[in-house]
Amino acid sequence: MKKRNRLFTFGCSCTGYHYPTWADLIGTKFQEFYNFGLSGMGNRFIQQMVFEANHHKKFTPEDTVLVMFTSFLRNDVWLTDLKWPSRGPVYLPANSQIYNDWWMKNHWSLEWGLMDSWSSVNAVKQLLDNTGVQYKFLNAMPLQGTLGEGTTDEDIFDFDVSDFNYTSLLDIDYPVWHMAKDYGFSKKDLYYTNIDNKIDIDLHPTTEMYARYIKEFLPEYYDEQLQNKADSLHQTAKNIFKHLKSNDNFYESVYYNDEFDKIRGKNFGSLRFLNPK
């Protein structure tokens, strides 16, 4: 079967991660594959990456763009020393020193998080509509109900923000994060390490779960070849996690695995580097 032209994918860790995601699997169907997913990032980052990719590569009607928007509980910024720091949600306890009480009072509100993401989703839609590129908007994290990401029952909207609900702009609003508890999967199916009798579970969907997600929600890319590839990658990931003896070599063992690296998409722009003056 002839491969399609160019694929550009955008998102957070549910799109670009240590082991293959839905994006990497679908990328095997294309002649060129670019993946701008980065752990811990939010929708403002995603908007930036879409604009940069179009600036450098000029989307055409023959290209495909798949954007998996993420949680609106994240604060994105490019810093000279940290580049794009993968911090995750502002409510995460591990971020309490960065997003302290003063910062939360002066630079953040739950309403702003939603408003900012609403602007980013609309901006990306307008850009893609103007290029004529084929695209779909997907969803990584829950946007209603229990948000998770370090929030509590006290983290609620104090004002009516219904005008900024961007769910209707998504082609698929089912959060891929929920694959770990739906479609016959449970947390026992997640990847985990057991180092010094300490079990550490990676809460991200597995490659097996991402294949099922494609089958359910993006069937135009699903076939037996993709499933076989996912099965092989999933088994490799399970073996790596199972045999890890130290966290010191986790990144090298997983991210730089030859089988994973072979299908990983390319990227460029501020995600890679900026040239100093």
KOLBA-33008 format. One record per residue (C-alpha): x, y, z; residue in one letter. Coordinates in steps of 0.1 Angstrom, whole numbers, plus 5000, padded with zeros to 4 digits. Layout:
BEGIN
XYZA
...
This chain:
BEGIN
500050005000M
501350344990K
502250565020K
500550895024R
502351225021N
503251415053R
501951375088L
502351645115F
501251555151T
501151785181F
500451735218G
501851655252C
503351335266S
500351145252C
501651235218T
505451235222G
506851005249Y
509650765259H
507850475242Y
505650485211P
502250655212T
499250675188W
501250935168A
504250705162D
501950425151L
500050635126I
503350785115G
504350455100T
501650515074K
503250825060F
506250915039Q
507351195062E
506451215099F
506951505123Y
505951475159N
505851785182F
504551615213G
506351705246L
505751585281S
504251825306G
503252095280M
499952265276G
497752405248N
499652735244R
502752525236F
500752315211I
499552635194Q
503152755191Q
504352425176M
501552425150V
502452785140F
506152705138E
505652385118A
503552565093N
506052855091H
508852615083H
507052345062K
503952515048K
501052285052F
499252185020T
495952005013P
498051685007E
499251695043D
497651565074T
497751735108V
496551565140L
496451775171V
495851615205M
495051905228F
495651855265T
494751985299S
494052355304F
495752335338L
499252405325R
501452705321N
503652715290D
506752935286V
510052915268W
513053005290L
516653075280T
518152825304D
515452555304L
513952595269K
510452435272W
510452305308P
508152005311S
506552095343R
503051965339G
499952105357P
500352405380V
498452225408Y
500951935409L
502451925444P
505951885429A
505452225413N
504552405446S
507952585447Q
507552725412I
503752795413Y
503652915449N
500853105466D
502153445453W
502353315417W
498853155419M
497353475432K
499053705407N
499453505375H
496853225375W
493153135378S
491252835367L
489153055345E
492353185328W
493652835322G
490452755303L
490253095285M
493953065274D
493352705260S
490152825243W
492153095225S
494852845214S
492352585200V
490552855181N
493853005168A
495052665156V
491652595139K
491752925120Q
495252865108L
494552515096L
491352615079D
493252875059N
495852625047T
493352375035G
495352095052V
493451775063Q
493251785101Y
491551645132K
491451775168F
491851505195L
491851515233N
494351385258A
492951475292M
489451515308P
487951865303L
484951825326Q
484151645358G
487151515377T
490051695361L
492851525381G
496351675375E
496651775412G
493351955415T
491051905444T
487251955450D
488152305461E
489452395426D
486252515410I
485252795386F
484053095405D
482653255373F
480553135343D
483053025317V
480652835294S
481553065265D
485052925266F
484152555265N
486052435234Y
484752075235T
482552135204S
485752225184L
487251875190L
486651605165D
487151345192I
486551465228D
487151125244Y
490351165265P
493050915255V
494150925292W
491050715300H
492250425279M
493850285310A
490350215325K
488150165294D
487849915266Y
488749625288G
491949775302F
492749855338S
495749995357K
497149645360K
497849665322D
500049975325L
503849965323Y
505649955356Y
509049905371T
510049715402N
513349835414I
514549745449D
511049605456N
509549945449K
506849945422I
506550255401D
503550265377I
503650485345D
500150615343L
500350695306H
498450465282P
500650185268T
501350125232T
498849855232E
496150095245M
497150355218Y
496550095191A
493050025205R
492450405206Y
493350425169I
491050135161K
488150295180E
488550655171F
490850685140L
489850375121P
491050525088E
494550455099Y
494050115115Y
494849785099D
496449455106E
499949585098Q
499549865124L
498249625150Q
501149385145N
503549675148K
501949785180A
502049435194D
505749405188S
506449755203L
504249685233H
506149355240Q
509449535237T
508349805262A
507049545286K
510349375285N
512349695291I
510249795321F
510349445335K
514149415334H
515149765345L
517349735375K
518050105381S
516350435373N
519750575363D
519450415328N
515750455324F
515750725297Y
518550555277E
516950215279S
513450325269V
513750645247Y
516850535228Y
515650175221N
516350105184D
512849975177E
511350295191F
513750535176D
513250385141K
509650505140I
509950825160R
508951145142G
511251435135K
510851785148N
512452125146F
512152495156G
512052605193S
511352245204L
514852155193R
516952475197F
517252835189L
520552975176N
522253215200P
522953565186K
